Amino acid sequence: MSFTLQVNDGIASIGRDAWDACVAPSGDPFVSYDFLDACEASGSAVPSQGWAARHLSLHDEDGAVIGVMPLYLKGHSQGEYVFDHSWADAYQRAGGRYYPKLLGAVPFTPATGPRFLNAPGTDAATVREALLQGALTLTDRLGVSSLHVNFPTEDEWRAMTQAGLSPRRDIQFIWRNQGYQSFDDFLTALSSNRRKTIRRERREAQAGLDIRVLTGADITEACWDAFFAFYMDTGDRKWGRPYLTRDFFARVGASMADRIALVMAFRNDTPIAGALNFIGRDALYGRQWGALEDIPFLHFELCYYQAIDFAIARGLSRVEAGAQGEHKIARGYLPSPVYSAHFIADPALREPVARYLDQERPAVEAEMIAMADEMSPYRQG
């Protein structure tokens, strides 16, 4: 079969039907047309912000789309959650030009998911190979420094490693549902001290508040107004410049409301804090959170405990609560590997990066094992 590869400067030029036909088997909310379109159409992931879409579409001999890859020409390394700033600094000190680079990822979203998407009835490995070769060819034709694919599935990661990209491994903290019937059922799996601590944290966080989990039509524009205020306040304090615009939340609220769980805390009917989650086929993904009051343990309640409650009620297998945070272990979220793969065009940078990653991977693996052994809140034996 002959293929044609196209480079698209916006997801709209591929179209919802063609894109989502490739996404549907995965059930991943973040590679859906609606999420990526909201990033672009809202002005959140656009060239002026350092995110220039270069999405790949693979077409068969009849012109039908049989594969897609979210791909961006990046002018910086912000909003990626896989850190290559030291590589950029070293290369630029040596006289090289690290930016722009190509990034295969979902903007502002450190969640594992497919990066090479194929239409039903096509061979996934064949489509993946064609898309990856297309991305590497584009790297060469644009003359950019590198190609990075962040938070792919483990199968994709291994395939990219076999294709010659440098593999990287990191750690996230994931709660896994062991067939629990209720939150109390989950607590019985923990040590006595952890059960007592979590119950106390929940009591203190909930005191005087009305906490609601909103989905679908229950998420109004007033809810988004309130949540955006929380998001902006937290973003201003945490990283200086929040990435997402108010219009982004309006767009995902309009197109993805049934795939969103918005946890809101109210005091006397006034919203004071919130946590945004996206619902996948088998997982709940925690994303942004914010609060206008400093209340002990409220972050744990809205982001971790309410997410566990929701996952149990929905029969979801896991909760992925985002990047970083060893404090999640004490709340039942255990260390799990996440992946990225990197191609550096210039051998003068490629070789030291590869050596660094060869040393980093076993260190990360050892750290993950040690944390699971030494910090696990679960009962032993």
N, C-alpha and C positions, 0 to 999 in steps of 0.2 A: 504494500500500500504506500502511495506517495502522500507526503504531508506538506502543508504550507504553514509557515509560522508568521504571525503578525505581531507587531509591537503597537500597543494602544495607549494613548496618552490620557485615557480616562476609562473607567469601567462602563460608563454609559455607551461608549462606542461598541462594546461587545453585546450589551443588552441583558436584561434580567433573565429572560427565558433560557438563553444559551449558557449564561454563567451558572445559574442555579441548577440547571440540568447536570452539570459536572459536580456541584457541591452537594446535591441532595443525598447521595449515598452516605456521606459522612455525618450529616446532621449537625455540623459545626456552625454555631451562630456567627462566628467572627469572620469566616470566609464567605458568608452569604453576600449576595448582591446588595441587600438593603443596608447591612452594616458598613461595607466598604464604600457604597455610594454616599451614605450619610457622612462618612469621614471626608469625602471629596467635596460633595455639594455644599456642606456646611462651612467650608473654608478652613477646616481643621487640618487636613492632610492635602496640601496644595503646594505648588512650586514656591509661592511667596513665603511659605513656612518651612521650606527645605524638603518637601515631599512631592516629587514630580512623578506621577504615575507613568509606568512603562509596562503595564500588564501584558503578559504574553497570552495569545490565543492560538491553539493548534487546530488546523482545519484539514478535513479529509479532501479527497479529490473532487467531491461534490460541493465543497465549500462549507460543509457543516462543522460546527465547533465540536471538537472531541476532547479538548483539554484546555485548561487555563492555569495561570500562575500569577498570583498577586506579586507585583514587582514595582519597586520605586527607585528613582534616581535621587539619592540623598545628598544634601549639602552639609550635613552634620551628623552626629550620632545620638541626637536627643530622641527620647520617646521609643527606645528600642529594647532596653532592659538586658541587653547582652553587651558588655562593655569592652569597647576596642579603642578607647581614648588614648591609652598608652601607645598603641600601635601607630595611631595617627600622629601623635606628638613625636615619636621617634623617627618616623618617616619624613615628617616635615622638617625636623632639625637636620636631617641628612640631605635635605634639598629636594625631596620628593613632594608630590602633590597627592594627598590621600583623598581629598574631597574634590569632586563628587565620587560616590561609590554606588553600587547597585545593592539593593536590599530586597530579598524575598521574605516578606513578613506581613503581619497585620499591624497597622499603625497603633501605637500606644497600648499594645495588648500582649502581655507576657503569658500567653496561654498556648499550650501545645495543641497543634492541629495540623491538618494536611496543608501542604504548600504546593503540591503538584496534583491537580484535580482532573479526573477523567470522567467522561460521559459513560453512562451505563452501556454495557455491551462492547466496551473497548478494553484493551489490555492495559492494566494500570502501569506495569513496568515499562511497556513500550512508550506510552504517553509520557511518563515521568522522565525517561531517558531523553526523549525529544525536547521536552521543555527545559531540562537542565542544560542540554547542549545549546539550546537556543539562548539561554541566559548567559552561558559562557561566551558564546559568539558575540552577543550584544556587548558584553564587557570589553571584548577586544575591539569591536568596531567603534565603540564610543571612546575608547582610550582611557577608561576610568581605572582606578587603582585596584578594584576588588569587587567580588561578589560575596554576599553574606546571606545565608538562609537561616533565620532564627525561629526557634520553637517548632521544628518539624516533628512529625511522628518518628518513633524509633526506627521503623522500617525505612523511611525516607532518609534518615540520618545515616544508616548503614549503607544504603545504596549510594549516597553522595560520597561517603568515605571510600567505597570501592571505586568510584569514578575519579578519585584523586583529590577531593577537597579535604581540607584539614578539619578533623572532627573536634568539637568542644563539648564539654559536659558541665552542667551546673546543677544546683539544688533548688527545688521548691518544696513546699509543705502542703500535703494533700490529705484530706480526711476521706477515709474509705468506709463505705457502708457494709457492715458484716451481717446484713439481714436484720438490722434493728427494727423493732416495731414502734419505738418511741424514743424520746430523748432520754428518759429514765433507763430504758433498756440499754442505750449506749453507755450511760454512766456506770452501769454494773460491770462493764468491761474494764473500767479504770481502777486504779488503786484507791484505797479508802481515802487517803489524804487528797487526791485529785478530785474525787467526787465531792468532798466537803468544800474544797476551794471553789470549784465551778458553781456549785449551788449558791455559795455565798456571793460570788461575783454576779450571778444572775439576779439575785435578790436586790443587791445594792444598785445595779444598773437600772433595773426596772422600777425602782421605788419612785412613785409619783408620776410615772410616765405611762402613756398609752402607746404600745408598739404594735404596728400594723404591717403586714406584708401585702403589698398591692401588686396585682397583675392585671393585664388586659385593660378593659375600659375603666377600671378603678383608678388608673394612673392618669390624672388630669394635668392640664397645663399648669395649674396652680402647684401641683406636686413638683413638676419639673422646675418651676420658678424657685421653689424652696430648695430643691436639691442642688440646683446650679449655684445658689448662694453658699451652700455648704461646701460644694466642690471648689469654688473660687477661693473661699476662705482658707481651706486646707492647702490648696495648691499654692497660694501666695506665701504661706508659711513654710511649706515643705520643700518646694523646688523652684519657687520664684516666678514661674510663668506657666499657668495651667495650659494644657494643649487644646482641650476641646472647647468649642464655642457653644453658646446657648442653643444655636440652631441645630447642632448635632443632636442634642437631647430631644428637641422637638421632632426631628426626623426619625430617630429610632423609636420614639414614643408613638409616632403615627404608623410606622411600618412593622415594628417588631414587638408591640406591647404584649402579645401573648407569649413572647420568649423572654420576658423581663420579669424579675421579682425585685421590686423596690421596697426595701425595708425602711419604714419611717417611724421616728419617735416623736410623739406629740406631748406637749405640756399644756393642759387646758385648751386643747384643740389647736394649739399653735405648733407647727413643725419646728423642731430644734435640731434634728440630726437625721441622717439617712445613709443607706448603703445600697449601691446598685449591683445587681446580679443579672447575668444572662443565663438562660436555661437551654442547655444542649439536650441531645437525645438521651444521654445517660449521665450527665454531669451538670452541676451548678457552678458557674464561674463568677467569683467575686471580682468586682472591678473597683470603682471609685467609692469613697465614703467621705463624709464631712460632718462637722457638728459646730453649732454656735455656742454651746455651753460645754465647759470642761467638767464632765461627770465621770467619776472613777468607773472603769470597766465597761463603759458604754460602747467603746470600740469593739471589745470582745463580744459583747452581746449582739450588736447589730451585724457585725461582719462574720463572726464565727459561729456563735451558738444558734442564732436565728437561721443561718444557712444550713446548719446540720438539721435543725427541726424541719426545714422545708424539704431537704433532700430525703429525709426519712419518709415524710408524708407523701412525696411524689415517687418514691421507690427508685431514686437516682443512686448510682453506684458510688459517687464521689463528689467532693466539693474541692475545687481548685481555687485557693484564696489569693492568688497573685504572687508577686515576687517577694523574696526576702522574708525575714522575720522568724528567728529561732523561737520567739515567744509562742508561736503557734503550736509547737510540739506539746507544751503543757496543756493545750486545749484539744488534743487528739489528732492534730494534723502532723503526719510523719514525713520525714525527708524522702523525697523521690527525685529521680534524675530527670533533667530536661536537657535539650540538645540544641546545638547549632553547628553549621558547617561553613567553611570559609575558603575562598579561593583568592589568593593574592597574586596579582599579575607579575610584579617585579620580584625576581628570585632573591634580590638583596634584602627584601622584607619578608618574602614568603618563607625562606628557610629559618630565620630566627623565630618567626611566629610559630612555625610547625614544631620547632624544638621546645618552645615554651609550652605549647599545648600538650606535647608528649609528657612533659613533667606535671602539668596541671591536672590532667585527667585522673591519674591514680591518687593524687592528693585529694581531689574532690570525692572520689569513691571512698577513700579511707575516712574522710570527714563525715560523709553521709552515714556510713556504718557505725562510726563512733557515736554520733548523735542519736541514732536509733537505739543503740545498746544502752547508752548512759542516761538519756533524758526521756525515754519513753514513759508516758503516764499510764500505760496499760499494765494490768496485773500480769505477773510472771507465772509461767507454768500452767 
